[in-house]
């Protein structure tokens, strides 16, 4: 059973185009890839509960109990946490009010055609923002990428940097941040500031996409004693060992399996996991590894 509070695919599902996933040399839209994954999972017998949210967990010996927001109780022998991350925010006045009215977290392909001949802004210096800029440039009159750093080379894949530089519709503003959002019912303008010179200016736009990364959705882990690192990511497998010593309270006469947390039978995969590579292909691979470890746990304990 898969519990999903939003849509299948997570952040990958909102990516306009994924170009570094094996088997799709011309790339594939995130929503299409997520839908294919859903169909495949259902064909293999998975039950997917959409728009349902897990709010609490209990882990007595031999059982893994999850409580949903509507009061449903689900009991299993093992579970995999793939809750991903929540988007970081600008934390500016009007941000919540303008969400969905010109301000968007992530950059979904569904908005691209609506931005035809517009000047839009994308905030962020990671691969997701670079991919979004290239995709939106096919529709928009101009795309401005707002980056706090002084270079993209340390945060973007090399092929994306080359393509961004070769696209005449894309402008990159380095050492720049957004300090204000303007608009009553919808976004009408933003204020930008150069962090090196302190210069501020206002740009007219009705489209602002925030690709700022996020924080792991692991608040639930605190109450049930699942180990997290300083940033809140779940610690798994060999990372739980200290000088070869198993984590405190570990009850079994074996080391934690790969992708297993400090509680036997509770696994983690994808962006939520400490040390994970924030890429779609890596998350899929981690999911496969987690399921392999689940089979080991169910057969051997």
TAJOKA-V958507 format. One record per residue. N is the residue number from 1. NEAR is the number of other C-alpha atoms within 10 Angstrom. D_LAST is the distance of its C-alpha to the last C-alpha in Angstrom with 1 decimal. Layout:
N&NEAR&D_LAST / N&NEAR&D_LAST
This chain:
1&12&20.6 / 2&15&22.3 / 3&19&24.1 / 4&18&27.2 / 5&16&29.9 / 6&12&32.5 / 7&15&32.5 / 8&22&30.1 / 9&20&30.1 / 10&20&30.4 / 11&23&32.8 / 12&22&32.8 / 13&21&34.1 / 14&24&37.1 / 15&25&38.0 / 16&27&41.4 / 17&23&40.5 / 18&26&37.6 / 19&16&39.1 / 20&14&36.4 / 21&16&33.8 / 22&9&33.5 / 23&9&35.5 / 24&11&38.0 / 25&10&40.8 / 26&10&43.1 / 27&15&40.5 / 28&17&39.2 / 29&17&39.4 / 30&23&36.3 / 31&24&36.9 / 32&16&37.2 / 33&20&34.1 / 34&19&32.1 / 35&15&33.7 / 36&12&32.8 / 37&14&29.2 / 38&16&29.2 / 39&11&30.9 / 40&12&28.4 / 41&14&25.3 / 42&12&27.1 / 43&10&27.9 / 44&8&24.2 / 45&9&23.6 / 46&13&22.8 / 47&13&24.5 / 48&15&26.1 / 49&15&27.6 / 50&13&30.4 / 51&11&32.1 / 52&16&29.4 / 53&16&28.2 / 54&19&25.1 / 55&13&26.4 / 56&16&23.8 / 57&18&20.1 / 58&14&18.4 / 59&19&14.8 / 60&8&14.5 / 61&11&11.3 / 62&12&9.2 / 63&15&12.0 / 64&18&13.6 / 65&17&17.4 / 66&19&20.0 / 67&16&23.8 / 68&16&26.4 / 69&12&29.9 / 70&10&31.4 / 71&10&29.3 / 72&11&26.8 / 73&13&23.4 / 74&13&20.4 / 75&14&17.1 / 76&13&14.0 / 77&15&10.2 / 78&19&10.3 / 79&22&13.5 / 80&18&15.5 / 81&21&18.5 / 82&23&21.5 / 83&20&24.3 / 84&22&26.5 / 85&19&29.5 / 86&17&32.6 / 87&17&36.0 / 88&13&38.0 / 89&14&41.5 / 90&15&45.0 / 91&10&45.4 / 92&11&49.0 / 93&12&51.2 / 94&16&51.3 / 95&19&48.0 / 96&12&46.3 / 97&15&49.5 / 98&20&49.9 / 99&14&46.3 / 100&14&46.7 / 101&18&50.5 / 102&21&50.7 / 103&22&47.8 / 104&18&44.4 / 105&20&41.0 / 106&24&40.0 / 107&24&42.3 / 108&22&41.9 / 109&19&43.7 / 110&12&45.1 / 111&13&47.5 / 112&17&48.8 / 113&12&51.6 / 114&13&52.7 / 115&19&53.4 / 116&16&56.0 / 117&13&58.8 / 118&17&57.4 / 119&20&56.7 / 120&25&53.1 / 121&24&51.2 / 122&27&47.6 / 123&25&46.1 / 124&23&43.5 / 125&25&43.2 / 126&19&39.9 / 127&20&39.3 / 128&24&39.1 / 129&26&42.5 / 130&24&44.0 / 131&21&42.7 / 132&25&44.1 / 133&30&47.4 / 134&19&47.9 / 135&19&47.1 / 136&27&49.4 / 137&24&52.1 / 138&17&52.6 / 139&18&53.9 / 140&20&55.0 / 141&15&58.3 / 142&21&56.6 / 143&26&53.2 / 144&18&53.0 / 145&23&49.8 / 146&22&49.7 / 147&22&47.9 / 148&17&47.8 / 149&16&47.5 / 150&12&50.3 / 151&15&48.5 / 152&21&46.0 / 153&13&45.1 / 154&11&42.3 / 155&14&40.6 / 156&18&41.3 / 157&13&40.6 / 158&13&43.8 / 159&8&44.6 / 160&20&44.6 / 161&17&46.9 / 162&12&49.3 / 163&14&49.4 / 164&21&50.0 / 165&12&52.9 / 166&10&54.3 / 167&14&54.3 / 168&11&57.7 / 169&19&56.5 / 170&23&53.9 / 171&16&54.9 / 172&19&52.6 / 173&18&53.5 / 174&18&52.1 / 175&16&52.0 / 176&23&52.3 / 177&20&50.8 / 178&19&51.5 / 179&16&53.0 / 180&17&54.2 / 181&22&53.8 / 182&20&56.9 / 183&16&57.5 / 184&11&58.0 / 185&11&56.2 / 186&16&55.0 / 187&23&54.6 / 188&18&58.0 / 189&18&57.7 / 190&20&55.7 / 191&15&56.8 / 192&20&55.6 / 193&17&56.2 / 194&16&56.3 / 195&14&54.4 / 196&9&56.6 / 197&9&60.0 / 198&9&59.3 / 199&10&61.2 / 200&14&60.2 / 201&11&61.2 / 202&15&60.5 / 203&14&59.4 / 204&13&59.9 / 205&17&56.9 / 206&20&55.1 / 207&24&51.8 / 208&27&49.3 / 209&21&45.8 / 210&21&43.4 / 211&23&40.8 / 212&21&39.8 / 213&20&36.0 / 214&13&34.0 / 215&16&31.7 / 216&21&28.0 / 217&19&27.3 / 218&20&24.8 / 219&13&26.8 / 220&13&24.1 / 221&16&21.7 / 222&11&24.1 / 223&10&23.8 / 224&13&20.0 / 225&12&19.7 / 226&16&18.2 / 227&17&19.9 / 228&22&22.9 / 229&11&25.5 / 230&7&29.2 / 231&9&29.8 / 232&18&27.0 / 233&24&24.6 / 234&30&20.9 / 235&23&19.6 / 236&26&16.6 / 237&17&15.0 / 238&17&17.5 / 239&17&19.9 / 240&21&18.0 / 241&16&18.7 / 242&10&22.1 / 243&6&23.8 / 244&10&20.5 / 245&10&19.3 / 246&20&16.1 / 247&17&17.0 / 248&10&18.3 / 249&8&16.1 / 250&14&12.8 / 251&13&10.9 / 252&11&8.3 / 253&8&9.8 / 254&9&9.4 / 255&19&11.4 / 256&25&10.6 / 257&21&10.4 / 258&19&13.8 / 259&30&14.7 / 260&27&12.0 / 261&27&13.9 / 262&27&13.8 / 263&20&11.8 / 264&22&8.1 / 265&27&8.1 / 266&22&11.8 / 267&28&13.3 / 268&28&17.0 / 269&28&19.4 / 270&26&23.2 / 271&26&25.9 / 272&25&24.0 / 273&29&21.9 / 274&21&23.4 / 275&14&25.0 / 276&15&25.0 / 277&13&28.0 / 278&15&29.8 / 279&17&30.6 / 280&20&29.8 / 281&16&28.7 / 282&16&26.3 / 283&21&24.7 / 284&14&24.3 / 285&12&22.7 / 286&22&20.3 / 287&20&19.4 / 288&13&18.7 / 289&16&16.5 / 290&24&14.5 / 291&18&14.0 / 292&14&13.0 / 293&19&10.3 / 294&25&9.3 / 295&13&9.3 / 296&13&7.1 / 297&18&4.4 / 298&11&5.7 / 299&8&6.1 / 300&7&3.8 / 301&13&0.0
